[in-house]
């Protein structure tokens, strides 16, 4: 999967995911109920890859573009917390 994490506006980030292979495309075209948990894991991994292991999705602002795109708030915890 290819993904991007881009600061949007109002303290939100846009996470976009696209398939790199036909197999990934077929996966993303499955019913949401079957893939929801796994797709959110991909989004969470995208945040960690882009912003570091201490970053995570704190809340979903808009998931109307799911499974390809969501808008989220992100939290970055301090290693000392």
C-alpha positions in Angstrom: 0.0 0.0 0.0 1.0 3.5 -0.6 -0.1 6.2 1.7 0.4 9.8 2.6 -0.2 11.8 5.8 -0.7 15.5 5.1 -1.5 18.3 7.5 -4.8 19.7 6.3 -6.5 22.4 8.3 -8.0 23.0 11.8 -5.5 20.7 13.4 -6.4 17.7 11.2 -4.4 15.4 9.0 -5.6 13.8 5.8 -4.5 10.2 5.4 -4.8 8.8 1.9 -4.2 5.2 1.0 -3.9 3.7 -2.5 -3.2 0.2 -3.7 0.1 -0.7 -5.2 -1.0 -4.1 -6.6 -4.1 -5.7 -8.0 -4.3 -7.8 -4.9 -4.4 -4.7 -2.7 -7.0 -3.1 -5.0 -9.2 -6.2 -4.6 -8.7 -6.0 -0.8 -9.8 -2.4 -0.7 -12.9 -3.2 -2.8 -14.3 -5.7 -0.3 -17.3 -4.8 1.9 -16.3 -2.3 4.6 -17.5 -4.6 7.3 -14.9 -7.2 6.3 -11.9 -4.9 6.1 -12.5 -2.0 8.5 -10.2 -3.2 11.3 -7.4 -4.0 9.0 -7.7 -0.7 7.0 -7.5 1.3 10.3 -4.3 -0.6 11.1 -2.9 0.6 7.8 -3.9 4.2 8.5 -2.3 3.9 12.0 0.9 2.5 10.5 1.0 5.3 8.0 0.9 7.8 10.8 3.8 6.0 12.6 5.8 5.8 9.4 5.4 9.4 8.6 5.5 11.0 12.1 7.3 8.5 14.2 6.5 5.6 16.5 5.1 7.9 19.2 2.4 9.2 16.9 -1.1 7.8 16.7 -4.6 8.6 15.6 -6.4 10.2 18.5 -9.8 10.7 16.8 -11.3 10.4 13.4 -12.8 13.6 12.1 -14.2 12.4 8.8 -14.2 8.9 7.3 -16.6 9.5 4.5 -13.8 8.6 2.0 -13.1 5.3 3.8 -11.4 3.0 2.9 -9.2 5.3 0.7 -9.1 8.5 2.8 -9.9 9.8 6.3 -9.3 13.0 8.2 -8.0 12.6 11.8 -6.5 14.3 14.8 -3.1 12.9 15.7 -1.4 12.7 19.0 2.3 12.5 19.5 3.3 11.2 23.0 6.5 12.2 24.7 8.8 9.2 25.3 9.0 10.3 29.0 5.2 10.1 29.5 
